[in-house]
Amino acid sequence: MMKISEMPKYEVYKDSGVEWIGAIPVHWNSFPLCAKSKLKSISNNENEELLSVYLDKGVIKFDDVDAKRTNTTSSDLTKYQLVDPGDFVLNNQQAWRGSVGVSDYRGIVSPAYLVLSLSEDIVPRFGNYLFRDGAMVANYLVSSKGVGTIQRNLYWPQLKRALVFLPPTEEQLLIACFLDKKTALIDEAISIKEKQINLLKERKQIIIQQAVTQGLDPNVPMKDSGVDWIGKIPAHWGCTAVKRLLDIPITDGPHTTPQLHDEGIPFISAEAIKGGEINFDKKRGYINEKDYLLFSNKYTPKVNDIYMVKSGATTGRVAIVRTEMKFTIWSPLAVFRVDKNKLNPLYLYYFLQSYSFLKGVELSWSFGTQQNIGMGVLGNLFALAPPLEEQQLIVNSIEPHFREIDIASEQVYQQIEKLKEYKTTLINSAVTGKIKITPEMVEQ
């Protein structure tokens, strides 16, 4: 891909007067957003298709409308707002993060959203790139108010004065065509690399399944485990309810919602559990010392504790505590603390990720508004218990393979991040006039 620094520039620029925009081409004009859009709120269209706005996708529609409607926060859709193709839609509480977009569809959105009809001076495809670009997102942050960093409300009286910088419509269309073509190529490259990541994850899963359910000796005598989803296991291994292998009963975090702060003690929930680790960058927020001491009466994290997500879309994901840093957890996480006289913590950590255990989880969870599995049910699921010495050998055999796979995965992740960064910079450079898009560039 061509370096952005090597792409052509406009001949003459002028100061935009806006710090995060910088210089713009001299023939581009600035307008307050309200001069090129109009706030609209048309209700009583409950039979239209439901739409929403997502951070990474913009305005989307749902293929299974009826299923989605059963999960809406309101059964009364008469107040939902009509959106026409070409309308600009902003998620009122998440716009400051970039959850906005120009719609390709007709449908209805939450009454809490802002819906703007755009002037003919804005080409919708160009507008979608412009309004989702970081330079415009800065305006949504300035025009939003809220406590902390979890949720902020966007206010139209402030937003309407935000400046938009527009080239002529013919130039907008040229830029949109260029970005459509180039971002599609970047997205395709990202998709290929994500498939490589998935293959590496599958390789991990195969290694785990073989080692924790079959052992390391291919010639060892086998017996029926008595559990359909586990099958045959080495004859000298035990198979028992996981609760009998633990040092404390399975527990979880508080079922109350604490006040979150911008600093303090990390408060961890399901979104931080990924890839077998706790990602503290994905913490739910921070709590104060008073709440931490209160929650610690129920549970205090300890090195080698294992967490499993027990509710929501990621039910079954696990992570192991590898830090002595002070933090605590919320109720969606179940805690496994092993009896070290019976289990190696790392052996259980790997076993909980095996196809066999995850199949047991899947067969046992219940559905309400989301999938869920209770701690009592988890405790009664079966786990395998080889001799302790053999558990350590199994762990020792798994970890070198994982290090190789993790190194390969990290290299691919870095490539993906560079592609995403290139895409973001390319869009920003095009919609703010930092580069000049020519017809030849569109054809390349």
TITIKE-321764 format. One record per residue (C-alpha): x, y, z; residue number from 1; residue in one letter. Coordinates in steps of 0.05 Angstrom, whole numbers. Layout:
% TITIKE-321764
+--------+--------+--------+------+-------+
|   east |  north |     up | baro | pakol |
+--------+--------+--------+------+-------+
|      X |      Y |      Z |  NUM |     A |
...
+--------+--------+--------+------+-------+
% end
This chain:
% TITIKE-321764
+--------+--------+--------+------+-------+
|   east |  north |     up | baro | pakol |
+--------+--------+--------+------+-------+
|      0 |      0 |      0 |    1 |     M |
|     23 |     70 |    -16 |    2 |     M |
|     50 |    109 |     43 |    3 |     K |
|      4 |    166 |     61 |    4 |     I |
|     63 |    213 |     64 |    5 |     S |
|     76 |    199 |    -10 |    6 |     E |
|      5 |    216 |    -32 |    7 |     M |
|     -8 |    283 |    -68 |    8 |     P |
|    -25 |    346 |    -29 |    9 |     K |
|    -67 |    407 |    -48 |   10 |     Y |
|    -30 |    467 |    -75 |   11 |     E |
|    -55 |    518 |    -24 |   12 |     V |
|    -80 |    510 |     48 |   13 |     Y |
|   -111 |    557 |     99 |   14 |     K |
|   -118 |    554 |    174 |   15 |     D |
|   -183 |    521 |    194 |   16 |     S |
|   -183 |    556 |    261 |   17 |     G |
|   -196 |    490 |    296 |   18 |     V |
|   -138 |    458 |    332 |   19 |     E |
|   -154 |    385 |    318 |   20 |     W |
|   -167 |    398 |    244 |   21 |     I |
|   -107 |    442 |    228 |   22 |     G |
|    -98 |    469 |    157 |   23 |     A |
|   -150 |    454 |    104 |   24 |     I |
|   -150 |    464 |     28 |   25 |     P |
|   -162 |    537 |     11 |   26 |     V |
|   -226 |    522 |    -29 |   27 |     H |
|   -259 |    481 |     26 |   28 |     W |
|   -312 |    518 |     65 |   29 |     N |
|   -333 |    514 |    138 |   30 |     S |
|   -404 |    512 |    165 |   31 |     F |
|   -435 |    501 |    233 |   32 |     P |
|   -467 |    432 |    233 |   33 |     L |
|   -537 |    463 |    241 |   34 |     C |
|   -528 |    499 |    174 |   35 |     A |
|   -521 |    432 |    138 |   36 |     K |
|   -568 |    389 |    179 |   37 |     S |
|   -634 |    391 |    214 |   38 |     K |
|   -655 |    356 |    278 |   39 |     L |
|   -714 |    311 |    264 |   40 |     K |
|   -757 |    268 |    309 |   41 |     S |
|   -811 |    229 |    273 |   42 |     I |
|   -846 |    176 |    315 |   43 |     S |
|   -905 |    127 |    308 |   44 |     N |
|   -869 |     83 |    257 |   45 |     N |
|   -865 |     20 |    300 |   46 |     E |
|   -871 |    -27 |    241 |   47 |     N |
|   -806 |     -4 |    210 |   48 |     E |
|   -742 |    -45 |    217 |   49 |     E |
|   -701 |    -34 |    280 |   50 |     L |
|   -634 |      0 |    270 |   51 |     L |
|   -577 |     15 |    318 |   52 |     S |
|   -510 |     50 |    318 |   53 |     V |
|   -446 |     12 |    335 |   54 |     Y |
|   -377 |     39 |    349 |   55 |     L |
|   -342 |     -4 |    298 |   56 |     D |
|   -398 |     -9 |    245 |   57 |     K |
|   -438 |     55 |    245 |   58 |     G |
|   -513 |     47 |    231 |   59 |     V |
|   -533 |    -25 |    224 |   60 |     I |
|   -598 |    -64 |    216 |   61 |     K |
|   -617 |   -130 |    247 |   62 |     F |
|   -633 |   -190 |    202 |   63 |     D |
|   -677 |   -221 |    255 |   64 |     D |
|   -721 |   -162 |    273 |   65 |     V |
|   -772 |   -201 |    315 |   66 |     D |
|   -717 |   -233 |    358 |   67 |     A |
|   -685 |   -165 |    369 |   68 |     K |
|   -751 |   -134 |    388 |   69 |     R |
|   -761 |   -185 |    443 |   70 |     T |
|   -696 |   -159 |    475 |   71 |     N |
|   -709 |    -84 |    468 |   72 |     T |
|   -711 |    -43 |    532 |   73 |     T |
|   -780 |    -18 |    514 |   74 |     S |
|   -840 |    -56 |    488 |   75 |     S |
|   -869 |     10 |    464 |   76 |     D |
|   -837 |     25 |    397 |   77 |     L |
|   -884 |     83 |    380 |   78 |     T |
|   -833 |    133 |    408 |   79 |     K |
|   -776 |    104 |    366 |   80 |     Y |
|   -751 |    154 |    314 |   81 |     Q |
|   -755 |    145 |    239 |   82 |     L |
|   -689 |    143 |    201 |   83 |     V |
|   -686 |    151 |    125 |   84 |     D |
|   -627 |    132 |     81 |   85 |     P |
|   -576 |    189 |     85 |   86 |     G |
|   -595 |    211 |    155 |   87 |     D |
|   -540 |    222 |    206 |   88 |     F |
|   -553 |    183 |    271 |   89 |     V |
|   -516 |    192 |    337 |   90 |     L |
|   -519 |    146 |    397 |   91 |     N |
|   -533 |    199 |    450 |   92 |     N |
|   -492 |    165 |    505 |   93 |     Q |
|   -435 |    137 |    463 |   94 |     Q |
|   -425 |    189 |    408 |   95 |     A |
|   -363 |    216 |    445 |   96 |     W |
|   -330 |    148 |    431 |   97 |     R |
|   -349 |    150 |    357 |   98 |     G |
|   -416 |    112 |    358 |   99 |     S |
|   -447 |    151 |    301 |  100 |     V |
|   -460 |    141 |    227 |  101 |     G |
|   -498 |    160 |    164 |  102 |     V |
|   -552 |    108 |    151 |  103 |     S |
|   -558 |     67 |     87 |  104 |     D |
|   -626 |     42 |    111 |  105 |     Y |
|   -696 |     63 |    129 |  106 |     R |
|   -717 |     42 |    199 |  107 |     G |
|   -726 |     65 |    270 |  108 |     I |
|   -678 |     79 |    327 |  109 |     V |
|   -683 |     91 |    402 |  110 |     S |
|   -716 |    156 |    422 |  111 |     P |
|   -652 |    172 |    461 |  112 |     A |
|   -612 |    178 |    396 |  113 |     Y |
|   -603 |    242 |    355 |  114 |     L |
|   -627 |    237 |    283 |  115 |     V |
|   -606 |    292 |    234 |  116 |     L |
|   -628 |    300 |    162 |  117 |     S |
|   -569 |    325 |    121 |  118 |     L |
|   -566 |    380 |     69 |  119 |     S |
|   -556 |    360 |     -4 |  120 |     E |
|   -488 |    394 |      3 |  121 |     D |
|   -464 |    332 |     40 |  122 |     I |
|   -455 |    268 |      0 |  123 |     V |
|   -479 |    213 |     48 |  124 |     P |
|   -421 |    166 |     34 |  125 |     R |
|   -371 |    223 |     46 |  126 |     F |
|   -410 |    245 |    108 |  127 |     G |
|   -405 |    175 |    138 |  128 |     N |
|   -329 |    178 |    134 |  129 |     Y |
|   -327 |    250 |    158 |  130 |     L |
|   -374 |    243 |    217 |  131 |     F |
|   -341 |    179 |    242 |  132 |     R |
|   -270 |    208 |    237 |  133 |     D |
|   -232 |    225 |    300 |  134 |     G |
|   -231 |    299 |    282 |  135 |     A |
|   -307 |    302 |    286 |  136 |     M |
|   -311 |    255 |    346 |  137 |     V |
|   -273 |    308 |    385 |  138 |     A |
|   -335 |    353 |    375 |  139 |     N |
|   -381 |    300 |    405 |  140 |     Y |
|   -337 |    295 |    467 |  141 |     L |
|   -337 |    371 |    476 |  142 |     V |
|   -412 |    372 |    468 |  143 |     S |
|   -425 |    315 |    517 |  144 |     S |
|   -431 |    318 |    592 |  145 |     K |
|   -429 |    262 |    644 |  146 |     G |
|   -397 |    233 |    705 |  147 |     V |
|   -332 |    194 |    696 |  148 |     G |
|   -315 |    161 |    630 |  149 |     T |
|   -369 |    107 |    627 |  150 |     I |
|   -428 |    147 |    599 |  151 |     Q |
|   -436 |    217 |    572 |  152 |     R |
|   -498 |    250 |    543 |  153 |     N |
|   -494 |    289 |    478 |  154 |     L |
|   -530 |    356 |    475 |  155 |     Y |
|   -553 |    384 |    408 |  156 |     W |
|   -552 |    458 |    430 |  157 |     P |
|   -476 |    451 |    438 |  158 |     Q |
|   -464 |    403 |    380 |  159 |     L |
|   -501 |    445 |    328 |  160 |     K |
|   -447 |    498 |    332 |  161 |     R |
|   -392 |    448 |    315 |  162 |     A |
|   -357 |    465 |    250 |  163 |     L |
|   -356 |    419 |    190 |  164 |     V |
|   -307 |    429 |    133 |  165 |     F |
|   -332 |    410 |     64 |  166 |     L |
|   -303 |    406 |     -6 |  167 |     P |
|   -349 |    413 |    -66 |  168 |     P |
|   -397 |    354 |    -74 |  169 |     T |
|   -360 |    327 |   -135 |  170 |     E |
|   -297 |    324 |    -94 |  171 |     E |
|   -334 |    292 |    -36 |  172 |     Q |
|   -358 |    237 |    -82 |  173 |     L |
|   -287 |    225 |   -108 |  174 |     L |
|   -261 |    220 |    -37 |  175 |     I |
|   -317 |    172 |    -18 |  176 |     A |
|   -303 |    127 |    -78 |  177 |     C |
|   -229 |    125 |    -62 |  178 |     F |
|   -242 |    108 |     11 |  179 |     L |
|   -294 |     56 |     -6 |  180 |     D |
|   -244 |     20 |    -50 |  181 |     K |
|   -183 |     26 |     -5 |  182 |     K |
|   -217 |     10 |     61 |  183 |     T |
|   -249 |    -52 |     29 |  184 |     A |
|   -180 |    -76 |     11 |  185 |     L |
|   -154 |    -61 |     81 |  186 |     I |
|   -214 |    -96 |    112 |  187 |     D |
|   -201 |   -157 |     68 |  188 |     E |
|   -129 |   -160 |     91 |  189 |     A |
|   -151 |   -154 |    164 |  190 |     I |
|   -201 |   -210 |    154 |  191 |     S |
|   -148 |   -256 |    126 |  192 |     I |
|   -103 |   -243 |    186 |  193 |     K |
|   -161 |   -253 |    234 |  194 |     E |
|   -171 |   -322 |    203 |  195 |     K |
|    -98 |   -336 |    217 |  196 |     Q |
|   -110 |   -318 |    290 |  197 |     I |
|   -170 |   -365 |    293 |  198 |     N |
|   -128 |   -422 |    264 |  199 |     L |
|    -76 |   -410 |    318 |  200 |     L |
|   -130 |   -410 |    371 |  201 |     K |
|   -157 |   -476 |    344 |  202 |     E |
|    -87 |   -505 |    348 |  203 |     R |
|    -85 |   -484 |    421 |  204 |     K |
|   -152 |   -517 |    434 |  205 |     Q |
|   -130 |   -583 |    402 |  206 |     I |
|    -66 |   -584 |    445 |  207 |     I |
|   -107 |   -571 |    508 |  208 |     I |
|   -160 |   -623 |    493 |  209 |     Q |
|   -109 |   -678 |    478 |  210 |     Q |
|    -65 |   -664 |    539 |  211 |     A |
|   -117 |   -653 |    593 |  212 |     V |
|   -165 |   -709 |    574 |  213 |     T |
|   -118 |   -762 |    544 |  214 |     Q |
|    -52 |   -748 |    578 |  215 |     G |
|     17 |   -753 |    547 |  216 |     L |
|     24 |   -829 |    539 |  217 |     D |
|    -13 |   -854 |    476 |  218 |     P |
|     -7 |   -926 |    500 |  219 |     N |
|    -37 |   -917 |    569 |  220 |     V |
|    -98 |   -962 |    585 |  221 |     P |
|   -164 |   -924 |    580 |  222 |     M |
|   -231 |   -928 |    614 |  223 |     K |
|   -299 |   -896 |    604 |  224 |     D |
|   -305 |   -832 |    644 |  225 |     S |
|   -379 |   -841 |    652 |  226 |     G |
|   -391 |   -771 |    623 |  227 |     V |
|   -416 |   -767 |    552 |  228 |     D |
|   -379 |   -703 |    534 |  229 |     W |
|   -313 |   -726 |    563 |  230 |     I |
|   -311 |   -798 |    536 |  231 |     G |
|   -253 |   -844 |    551 |  232 |     K |
|   -196 |   -823 |    597 |  233 |     I |
|   -133 |   -857 |    624 |  234 |     P |
|   -152 |   -914 |    671 |  235 |     A |
|   -114 |   -886 |    730 |  236 |     H |
|   -145 |   -816 |    728 |  237 |     W |
|   -202 |   -793 |    772 |  238 |     G |
|   -266 |   -760 |    747 |  239 |     C |
|   -307 |   -722 |    797 |  240 |     T |
|   -349 |   -659 |    807 |  241 |     A |
|   -303 |   -598 |    803 |  242 |     V |
|   -328 |   -573 |    871 |  243 |     K |
|   -294 |   -632 |    905 |  244 |     R |
|   -227 |   -608 |    878 |  245 |     L |
|   -231 |   -537 |    905 |  246 |     L |
|   -206 |   -503 |    967 |  247 |     D |
|   -268 |   -459 |    975 |  248 |     I |
|   -338 |   -463 |    945 |  249 |     P |
|   -345 |   -429 |    878 |  250 |     I |
|   -361 |   -356 |    891 |  251 |     T |
|   -368 |   -291 |    852 |  252 |     D |
|   -364 |   -216 |    859 |  253 |     G |
|   -416 |   -169 |    889 |  254 |     P |
|   -486 |   -167 |    859 |  255 |     H |
|   -492 |    -93 |    871 |  256 |     T |
|   -468 |    -40 |    823 |  257 |     T |
|   -415 |      4 |    855 |  258 |     P |
|   -401 |     77 |    840 |  259 |     Q |
|   -345 |     78 |    789 |  260 |     L |
|   -289 |    130 |    789 |  261 |     H |
|   -233 |    154 |    744 |  262 |     D |
|   -181 |    126 |    792 |  263 |     E |
|   -177 |     78 |    850 |  264 |     G |
|   -178 |      2 |    853 |  265 |     I |
|   -191 |    -35 |    787 |  266 |     P |
|   -261 |    -66 |    782 |  267 |     F |
|   -261 |   -125 |    734 |  268 |     I |
|   -319 |   -158 |    697 |  269 |     S |
|   -331 |   -203 |    637 |  270 |     A |
|   -305 |   -155 |    584 |  271 |     E |
|   -235 |   -159 |    614 |  272 |     A |
|   -232 |   -235 |    606 |  273 |     I |
|   -201 |   -252 |    539 |  274 |     K |
|   -149 |   -300 |    512 |  275 |     G |
|   -142 |   -335 |    579 |  276 |     G |
|   -118 |   -271 |    613 |  277 |     E |
|   -145 |   -212 |    652 |  278 |     I |
|   -138 |   -149 |    609 |  279 |     N |
|   -136 |    -93 |    660 |  280 |     F |
|   -142 |    -42 |    604 |  281 |     D |
|   -213 |    -69 |    595 |  282 |     K |
|   -232 |    -59 |    668 |  283 |     K |
|   -303 |    -35 |    681 |  284 |     R |
|   -274 |     24 |    720 |  285 |     G |
|   -246 |     39 |    789 |  286 |     Y |
|   -278 |     34 |    857 |  287 |     I |
|   -258 |     68 |    922 |  288 |     N |
|   -225 |     37 |    983 |  289 |     E |
|   -290 |     35 |   1022 |  290 |     K |
|   -326 |     -8 |    969 |  291 |     D |
|   -264 |    -51 |    960 |  292 |     Y |
|   -263 |    -68 |   1035 |  293 |     L |
|   -338 |    -82 |   1032 |  294 |     L |
|   -332 |   -129 |    972 |  295 |     F |
|   -271 |   -163 |   1003 |  296 |     S |
|   -315 |   -190 |   1058 |  297 |     N |
|   -342 |   -237 |   1005 |  298 |     K |
|   -281 |   -249 |    962 |  299 |     Y |
|   -209 |   -224 |    955 |  300 |     T |
|   -169 |   -243 |    892 |  301 |     P |
|   -109 |   -288 |    902 |  302 |     K |
|    -54 |   -310 |    854 |  303 |     V |
|    -75 |   -373 |    816 |  304 |     N |
|   -150 |   -361 |    825 |  305 |     D |
|   -186 |   -378 |    761 |  306 |     I |
|   -245 |   -337 |    735 |  307 |     Y |
|   -299 |   -361 |    689 |  308 |     M |
|   -351 |   -316 |    657 |  309 |     V |
|   -418 |   -343 |    679 |  310 |     K |
|   -467 |   -297 |    643 |  311 |     S |
|   -472 |   -261 |    577 |  312 |     G |
|   -446 |   -274 |    507 |  313 |     A |
|   -377 |   -295 |    531 |  314 |     T |
|   -401 |   -347 |    581 |  315 |     T |
|   -347 |   -400 |    590 |  316 |     G |
|   -286 |   -355 |    579 |  317 |     R |
|   -232 |   -363 |    633 |  318 |     V |
|   -172 |   -326 |    660 |  319 |     A |
|   -121 |   -340 |    715 |  320 |     I |
|    -96 |   -288 |    765 |  321 |     V |
|    -22 |   -277 |    755 |  322 |     R |
|    -14 |   -212 |    794 |  323 |     T |
|    -12 |   -192 |    867 |  324 |     E |
|    -39 |   -123 |    848 |  325 |     M |
|   -100 |   -101 |    887 |  326 |     K |
|   -166 |   -108 |    848 |  327 |     F |
|   -234 |   -140 |    854 |  328 |     T |
|   -288 |   -170 |    810 |  329 |     I |
|   -362 |   -163 |    794 |  330 |     W |
|   -417 |   -216 |    795 |  331 |     S |
|   -412 |   -242 |    723 |  332 |     P |
|   -346 |   -277 |    743 |  333 |     L |
|   -345 |   -344 |    779 |  334 |     A |
|   -282 |   -360 |    821 |  335 |     V |
|   -247 |   -427 |    823 |  336 |     F |
|   -194 |   -434 |    876 |  337 |     R |
|   -163 |   -504 |    875 |  338 |     V |
|   -143 |   -549 |    932 |  339 |     D |
|    -69 |   -556 |    916 |  340 |     K |
|    -67 |   -624 |    948 |  341 |     N |
|   -113 |   -648 |    892 |  342 |     K |
|   -101 |   -602 |    832 |  343 |     L |
|    -48 |   -560 |    800 |  344 |     N |
|    -81 |   -492 |    787 |  345 |     P |
|    -53 |   -489 |    717 |  346 |     L |
|    -79 |   -559 |    701 |  347 |     Y |
|   -150 |   -536 |    721 |  348 |     L |
|   -140 |   -471 |    683 |  349 |     Y |
|   -126 |   -511 |    619 |  350 |     Y |
|   -179 |   -563 |    633 |  351 |     F |
|   -233 |   -509 |    640 |  352 |     L |
|   -214 |   -487 |    569 |  353 |     Q |
|   -220 |   -557 |    539 |  354 |     S |
|   -275 |   -576 |    490 |  355 |     Y |
|   -299 |   -627 |    541 |  356 |     S |
|   -311 |   -578 |    598 |  357 |     F |
|   -338 |   -524 |    553 |  358 |     L |
|   -388 |   -574 |    524 |  359 |     K |
|   -411 |   -588 |    595 |  360 |     G |
|   -420 |   -513 |    606 |  361 |     V |
|   -459 |   -505 |    541 |  362 |     E |
|   -505 |   -563 |    558 |  363 |     L |
|   -518 |   -535 |    627 |  364 |     S |
|   -529 |   -461 |    616 |  365 |     W |
|   -598 |   -430 |    616 |  366 |     S |
|   -626 |   -373 |    575 |  367 |     F |
|   -664 |   -312 |    597 |  368 |     G |
|   -646 |   -247 |    563 |  369 |     T |
|   -576 |   -278 |    557 |  370 |     Q |
|   -541 |   -344 |    569 |  371 |     Q |
|   -525 |   -358 |    642 |  372 |     N |
|   -497 |   -414 |    686 |  373 |     I |
|   -504 |   -416 |    761 |  374 |     G |
|   -446 |   -429 |    809 |  375 |     M |
|   -481 |   -491 |    836 |  376 |     G |
|   -487 |   -519 |    766 |  377 |     V |
|   -413 |   -504 |    752 |  378 |     L |
|   -392 |   -538 |    816 |  379 |     G |
|   -428 |   -602 |    795 |  380 |     N |
|   -395 |   -606 |    726 |  381 |     L |
|   -343 |   -661 |    721 |  382 |     F |
|   -268 |   -648 |    720 |  383 |     A |
|   -210 |   -697 |    712 |  384 |     L |
|   -157 |   -708 |    765 |  385 |     A |
|    -93 |   -742 |    742 |  386 |     P |
|    -39 |   -754 |    795 |  387 |     P |
|     -7 |   -688 |    815 |  388 |     L |
|     60 |   -706 |    784 |  389 |     E |
|     26 |   -722 |    718 |  390 |     E |
|    -13 |   -656 |    721 |  391 |     Q |
|     53 |   -619 |    725 |  392 |     Q |
|     81 |   -658 |    666 |  393 |     L |
|     19 |   -640 |    626 |  394 |     I |
|     26 |   -567 |    643 |  395 |     V |
|    100 |   -569 |    625 |  396 |     N |
|     83 |   -601 |    557 |  397 |     S |
|     29 |   -550 |    540 |  398 |     I |
|     65 |   -485 |    557 |  399 |     E |
|    123 |   -488 |    506 |  400 |     P |
|     72 |   -499 |    450 |  401 |     H |
|     32 |   -441 |    476 |  402 |     F |
|     92 |   -395 |    478 |  403 |     R |
|    105 |   -409 |    404 |  404 |     E |
|     32 |   -399 |    386 |  405 |     I |
|     28 |   -335 |    427 |  406 |     D |
|     90 |   -306 |    393 |  407 |     I |
|     60 |   -321 |    325 |  408 |     A |
|     -7 |   -293 |    346 |  409 |     S |
|     24 |   -229 |    373 |  410 |     E |
|     60 |   -218 |    307 |  411 |     Q |
|     -6 |   -224 |    269 |  412 |     V |
|    -42 |   -179 |    320 |  413 |     Y |
|     11 |   -126 |    309 |  414 |     Q |
|      1 |   -131 |    234 |  415 |     Q |
|    -74 |   -123 |    244 |  416 |     I |
|    -64 |    -62 |    289 |  417 |     E |
|    -18 |    -30 |    236 |  418 |     K |
|    -71 |    -41 |    183 |  419 |     L |
|   -125 |    -10 |    227 |  420 |     K |
|    -80 |     49 |    243 |  421 |     E |
|    -66 |     58 |    168 |  422 |     Y |
|   -140 |     57 |    153 |  423 |     K |
|   -156 |    108 |    208 |  424 |     T |
|   -100 |    154 |    184 |  425 |     T |
|   -120 |    147 |    111 |  426 |     L |
|   -193 |    166 |    125 |  427 |     I |
|   -172 |    225 |    168 |  428 |     N |
|   -123 |    250 |    116 |  429 |     S |
|   -175 |    246 |     61 |  430 |     A |
|   -235 |    277 |     96 |  431 |     V |
|   -193 |    334 |    126 |  432 |     T |
|   -157 |    350 |     61 |  433 |     G |
|    -87 |    329 |     85 |  434 |     K |
|    -82 |    290 |     20 |  435 |     I |
|   -112 |    304 |    -48 |  436 |     K |
|   -152 |    248 |    -80 |  437 |     I |
|   -146 |    246 |   -156 |  438 |     T |
|   -187 |    205 |   -206 |  439 |     P |
|   -124 |    165 |   -221 |  440 |     E |
|   -119 |    144 |   -148 |  441 |     M |
|   -190 |    118 |   -150 |  442 |     V |
|   -174 |     76 |   -211 |  443 |     E |
|   -111 |     46 |   -183 |  444 |     Q |
+--------+--------+--------+------+-------+
% end
